[in-house]
Amino acid sequence: MEALSNIDNQPKISIIVPFYNEAGGIEFVLSEILQHQPNAELIAVDDGSSDATWELIANMDNVKAYFPHITIRTFPEFSTARSQL
């Protein structure tokens, strides 16, 4: 098998990064990921932040921005994977 000589030939990967109230560092984190994985599909998810996280994500180039209006609840008492002591 011939070695990949060009970054454009590398398989595309998706990187999903959740954020919550990370306005102070989000641009750095996302730009670092893109610097090291320039062909990656970068998906940033804001989990209902009360700061400017969403605005920063939504205005970044090369980033797919999602602001889900979903609440995830877990009910451990109904889990079938409970440990049996």
URBELHU-V72358 format. One record per run of one state. SS is the DSSP state (H for helix, E for strand, - for the rest). FROM is the first residue (numbers start at 1). TO is the last residue. If there is no record, write none. Layout:
ss = [SS/SS]
from = [FROM/FROM]
to = [TO/TO]
This chain:
ss = [-/H/-/E/-/H/-/E/-/H/-/E/-/H/-]
from = [1/7/10/14/20/26/37/41/47/53/59/64/67/76/79]
to = [6/9/13/19/25/36/40/46/52/58/63/66/75/78/85]
